[in-house]
């Protein structure tokens, strides 16, 4: 907004400057037209000097050449009204001129002159303007003739000097001569010639004075034109400075706009990059979760395969074959003739029993680990469900003020409570079942350890084994029902494990449904 306001201010200032320049130009044209209407013809020298003054601007020279008139041409009719009245000097000069030109009329004038008995009177005249030039000198030359004319041709009673008012140019007082009736006829022609000569001389003097005044006016007008030109040049310089400042400001404004656009583009690019980065991070987190889920799935599948293989291995155990092997080994011991053979068969029997015990321990340990993991998972899910239920309760308490959704929330809470109670009951059952299975495994371990046949002591680096009663070995028929019982117990444990897995699966499904309801 500041830039726009500054630009508007500069534009307004430029408009005002242009208006001022136009007004000054119009005023100058009016003054030139006014002075042109009042001016008289000028000499060619002044015209040439005026044209040559401004050689730097040809258009002004052309205008001055067109406006300046042609050189001076003398016109007798350009005299003013007061100067047409014949002065005494002019009248005397004209009389003398006519007397010299026409001898007949001159004799008449000389006849009239002796009539005056008085001495000639000297009439004072005002000195002409010293700036008049040659016409003033000529008027001084005719002063003597004017005095003679006044002394001889004019009577004392007929001459009347009347001081009329002076005109604007400072003219001399006007003198009028009164002649007698006899002399009037001869003096009429002389007065006409005198008037013509006087008008010519006065017009030449007035033209010279007017020419000087016009030269002064021209000089003044030229000075004024110079000042106006300087002012116009100054205004043009100021206008150029303002235009350059305006252009610089406009360039700065455009640069700022481009910088703002670049900053906006940079911000937009940074925002897009942040969005892409967040999207990549989200994709990476999602892929990590999927990878973790796939790993957990693979581990679960491997665990299931191992359990299945262990179960199939237990199922594939043929008690009859084991019984037959044990019976054969016992028969070998009974039929052995040397202690070395008895020792070998006893070592084989002990190894066989140890392998069976290790297998059972491994199987029971894997089953117990699986049951414990399932129990821990069920406990963790139950705790998570309890937290979700607590959050749902808090949300329901916060939104209990709304009467419209109160019944629906109560119903949902009841349903969630029922689902949670069911999950808790299933969890308790699974925990009890796992405990019961642990107890049964412990009993099986104790029974297996108590039912092993006695044997001699094992080597020092091996764990102690129950000794076999070599002197009075039990018959193989007594071991067969125990093995069958163990196998049945293992099968029951496997069935219970499957049932616990089913219950755990159902509890997981119920938990998922409860989560979905809570999220809804």
Helices and strands as residue ranges (DSSP letters): H 2-38, H 44-53, H 58-67, G 76-78, G 82-84, H 88-101, H 103-113, G 130-132, H 134-141, H 143-153, E 159-161, E 175-177, H 181-316, H 319-335, H 339-398, H 406-451, H 477-519
